[in-house]
Amino acid sequence: MKMNIALKEASETQYWLSLLKAIDYLDSKLAESIINDCKELNKMLVAIVKQQKEK
């Protein structure tokens, strides 16, 4: 259950980072780097949540 919360928070963080990039609040190169890290984290969390559901 805790991983579901972590996944939700990581997804929300990715959303806000995208918005900050879109309004040029963050440098585009920096924003892309952080967003890519966030996407990787989301992929890991999705895999963990799926694995937990299978148990």
N, C-alpha and C positions, 0 to 999 in steps of 0.2 A: 504494500500500500504506500509506503514511503517513497518508493521509486516512482510511482504514478505522480506524486506531488513534485518530485524532482524534475520529471519529464515536463510537466505543465509549466513549471517555473523556467526551465531552460527554453521552452518554446516561446514563452512570453518575452524572455530576454532577447531572443533572436528577433522577434517582432519589433521591439523597441529599438534595438540597434539598427534595424533596417530603416525605421522612421528617422532616426537621428542622422543616418547617412543621406537619406532622401532630402532632408532640409539643410544639408551641408553643415550640420553641427559638428560632425566628425570628419576628419580627413578621409577621403575615399579609400586610400590604400590601407590605412589603419582599420577602418570600418570593415573592409572586406576580410582582412586577416582575422579580426575578432569574430565576425559572422561565420567564417569558415570553421573556426574553432568551436563555435556554438553548434553548428550543424553536426560536427563530428561527435560532440557530446550528446546531442539528441539521438543520433544513430545508436550510440552505445546504450543509452537509457531505454530506447525502444526495444533493443535486443534483450536487455535485462527484464523488462516488463513482460515481454512475450514468453521468456523462459520461465518466469514466475507463474504465469497463467497456466503453463503446461503442467506444472507440478500439482 
